[in-house]
Amino acid sequence: MTRPITAGVDGTEESLAALDWAAREAVRRGLPLRVVHVWRYAETLAAADRDTQHGWVSRGVSEAVRAVSGRYPELTVGVDVLEGGAAQTLAGVAADAEMLVLGSRGHGPVAGFLLGSVGQQVIAAAARPVVLVRAKDEAAAEAAGRDVVVGQQGGPEDSAAALRFAFETAAARGATVRAVRAWTLPPVFAYSPGSLRLLDDAGGLEPYERQALDDALRPWRERFPGVPVAEHIEMGSAGQVLLSLAGRAQLVVVGRRAHRTAVGARIGSVAHGVLHHADCPVAVVPHA
């Protein structure tokens, strides 16, 4: 089944930048583009019934679609104007997409689909990758020389979905994958005879981390032999290390495990920090 790249639009500058990013990615991957707007009937507008309000919304979406179709005439574009709750509807839409692309203001004010309560709920619930794009994003930022940066942690299976997304994206763009593994000194009580033996065999903490990254990358190097790979091992928090590289990246890819709390799902601290502070687009990929 061919999955479209889906963009959520709400008329904001950020969502229009996300739409253009999604269109470019769809062209590169040879996939259709689906444009989705989610709305709710406003009963307080007594002078406008449901059909009238739906017409207003549909005209706004049509204008955005005409503009992006004009820039990318080779694209197959589908449009859906859906009534309902934004977070739940967008998470459902993502299930049928190759990826869902939304606008983001990062740590600034939020509205519509932008990163905030709605955006974070969608990211935490979506079964497919979600890409967040800032208003100032431009095609020039994807020029050769900028890497696709991806965070790797744990064993080979822990970041497999994020690595796959990064390699697929880099292959479509002719870019380098910069794979990042950040590490910190564990507390003394975390050491065990088994872990100490592994560290001794590897020659110390940093060589151990480097070997772990190499093991995780091996199957993706084999699957994508034409994609250049740069390995980055650095002592520090994963979020800070990724952000230090984001300024030279065309995309940052992070994995996601949703944490369930009494008030709903929450994304992890690394994904949260990168989403709020990276200026380049950020892809959050759920663990398989």
Disulfide bonds with the S-S distance in Angstrom:
none
